[in-house]
Amino acid sequence: MTTTIYYLSATGNSLYMARRIQQRLEEAGQEVRLVSVAAALHEQDLCPAGQVGFLMPLHFFGLPLLAEEFFTRLDLSQVTYSFLVMTCGWHYMSDAFHAARRLFAAKGQRLSAAFYVDMISVYLPLGDIPPEAKKKHRLQKAAVRIEKVADAIVRQQSSYDAEYLNFLSGLVHGYVRKHRQGLDQNFRAGEACNQCGLCAKICPVENISLGEAGPVWQHHCTQCLACLHACPQQVIELGQKTVGRQRYHHPEIQIKDLLKK
């Protein structure tokens, strides 16, 4: 059996999860293709067959904006089993699975299974990265959870993790989608920027160009914060709330891995 896993990862949480699930499926005798969502859109890799999975973070209590575009363009007619796994800091307030099921239904298909894995929240405007000991503990718990999810996928289990406050979550997500052009208006790079260009390279929607004074955001941002967390000089900020807060990428994922689009 062939499985295609599409992943979207700004700081490595979802890519780490994708690799662990890939390993488990290959141990079960499956052939697995691992494809980033950005690469799939660029290369028109939009017609998976057989088993297909989608691994991504929770954004604004719902699906990432890039993932919504991706789902609308997919041809799911040859899919036999599908699964969605979302990483997040706290998953109880969400509309992601409801939204994904609606997108699948619009194509005459059914999302077979959906799971949450609580990891590290990287959305710095709402809070800092936890201290090292707490971060290590959360990632250890996440690794155990990923193994259980992978086993469920191997068995082609059909189930959905619970979501709460999905109506409110949908309203918030809809508001963000409607005002997407303003999502990058508060990004800035400090004077210590050396114009290395990493922020432009890592952006999954090619929203950043380099000007004479540093990065320039082009107003089709999804606010994944990949640029902010990857900046080697740690000079990219989103307003004032990110100032002084830690940057993050999954300890088992290198920045170069996140550049593969």
SVG drawing of the C-alpha trace seen along z (x, -y; Angstrom):
<svg xmlns="http://www.w3.org/2000/svg" viewBox="-21 -50 46 55">
<polyline fill="none" stroke="black" stroke-width="0.4" points="0.0,0.0 1.2,-3.5 0.6,-6.3 1.1,-10.0 1.7,-12.3 1.4,-16.0 2.8,-18.2 2.9,-21.8 5.5,-22.8 6.9,-26.2 9.0,-25.2 9.4,-21.4 6.6,-20.0 4.5,-18.7 7.6,-17.5 8.9,-15.6 5.4,-14.0 5.3,-13.2 8.7,-11.4 7.6,-9.4 4.4,-8.3 6.2,-7.6 8.6,-5.3 5.8,-3.4 3.9,-2.9 7.1,-1.7 7.7,0.7 4.2,2.0 5.2,2.6 3.8,-0.5 5.6,-2.7 5.3,-6.3 5.8,-9.6 6.5,-12.6 5.6,-15.9 5.4,-19.4 2.2,-21.3 4.1,-24.2 6.0,-21.8 2.7,-20.0 1.1,-23.3 4.2,-24.4 4.6,-21.1 0.9,-20.4 1.2,-17.2 -2.5,-17.3 -3.9,-13.8 -2.9,-11.3 -4.1,-7.7 -4.6,-5.1 -4.0,-6.2 -3.4,-9.9 -2.5,-11.9 -2.4,-15.6 -0.2,-16.8 -0.2,-20.4 -0.5,-22.9 -3.6,-24.4 -3.8,-28.1 -6.3,-30.6 -8.4,-27.7 -8.7,-26.1 -6.9,-24.9 -3.9,-26.9 -4.9,-29.3 -2.5,-27.7 -4.0,-24.3 -7.5,-25.5 -6.3,-26.6 -4.5,-23.2 -7.7,-21.2 -9.8,-23.1 -7.4,-22.2 -6.9,-18.5 -8.4,-15.7 -9.4,-13.1 -11.2,-10.8 -8.6,-8.0 -8.2,-8.1 -9.2,-5.0 -8.4,-6.1 -7.6,-9.6 -6.3,-11.0 -5.6,-14.5 -3.3,-15.0 -3.0,-18.5 -0.3,-19.7 -1.0,-22.5 -0.4,-23.8 -3.9,-23.2 -6.5,-21.7 -9.8,-21.9 -11.0,-25.1 -11.0,-24.3 -13.0,-24.0 -10.3,-22.4 -11.8,-18.9 -15.3,-20.3 -13.8,-22.5 -11.9,-19.6 -14.9,-17.4 -16.8,-20.1 -14.0,-20.5 -14.0,-16.7 -17.8,-16.5 -17.7,-19.2 -15.6,-16.8 -17.9,-13.9 -15.4,-12.3 -15.2,-11.5 -12.3,-12.3 -11.7,-8.9 -9.9,-9.9 -8.6,-13.0 -6.3,-13.3 -4.7,-16.0 -1.2,-15.9 -0.4,-18.6 3.1,-19.8 4.6,-23.3 2.6,-26.4 4.8,-28.6 2.4,-31.6 4.5,-34.0 1.9,-36.9 -0.1,-34.7 2.7,-33.4 6.3,-32.5 7.9,-29.1 7.8,-27.1 11.0,-26.6 13.3,-23.8 12.2,-21.2 8.5,-21.7 9.2,-21.8 11.1,-18.5 8.3,-16.9 5.6,-18.1 7.7,-16.7 8.1,-13.4 4.4,-13.1 3.8,-14.1 6.2,-11.4 4.1,-8.8 0.9,-10.2 2.3,-10.1 3.1,-6.4 -0.5,-5.8 -1.8,-7.8 0.5,-6.0 -0.8,-2.7 -4.4,-3.8 -3.5,-4.9 -1.8,-1.5 -5.1,0.1 -7.0,-2.4 -9.1,-3.3 -12.0,-5.6 -12.4,-8.1 -12.2,-11.8 -10.7,-13.4 -13.2,-15.7 -13.3,-19.5 -15.1,-22.1 -16.4,-25.6 -16.2,-24.9 -18.8,-27.5 -16.9,-30.3 -13.6,-29.0 -15.1,-29.1 -16.1,-32.8 -12.6,-33.7 -11.0,-31.8 -13.4,-33.3 -12.5,-36.8 -8.8,-36.1 -9.3,-34.8 -11.3,-37.9 -8.5,-40.2 -5.6,-38.1 -4.0,-41.1 -3.3,-42.7 -1.7,-39.7 1.8,-40.9 1.4,-44.6 3.1,-44.4 6.1,-42.4 9.5,-44.2 13.2,-43.4 15.5,-45.1 18.7,-47.0 20.8,-43.9 19.4,-42.2 22.2,-41.1 20.0,-40.4 20.9,-36.7 17.6,-36.0 16.6,-33.0 13.2,-34.5 12.4,-34.8 13.6,-31.2 11.6,-29.6 8.3,-31.4 5.9,-28.8 3.8,-31.4 6.8,-33.4 5.5,-36.5 8.9,-38.0 11.3,-39.8 14.6,-41.5 14.8,-45.3 17.7,-47.6 16.9,-47.7 16.0,-44.1 12.8,-41.9 9.7,-43.3 6.4,-41.5 4.0,-41.4 0.6,-41.1 -0.4,-37.5 1.0,-36.2 -0.6,-33.3 1.2,-34.3 2.8,-30.9 5.8,-32.7 8.4,-30.6 10.4,-33.7 10.3,-34.9 11.5,-31.6 14.1,-30.9 15.9,-34.2 19.5,-33.5 19.8,-37.0 16.4,-36.8 15.6,-40.3 12.2,-39.7 9.3,-40.7 5.5,-40.7 4.5,-43.8 5.8,-44.3 4.5,-41.1 7.1,-38.9 10.0,-41.0 12.2,-39.1 10.4,-35.8 12.2,-32.6 12.5,-31.3 11.8,-27.6 12.2,-24.8 11.7,-21.1 15.0,-19.8 15.1,-16.9 14.4,-19.0 17.0,-21.3 16.2,-24.6 17.6,-23.2 14.8,-20.5 12.2,-23.2 13.6,-24.9 12.6,-21.9 9.5,-23.1"/>
</svg>
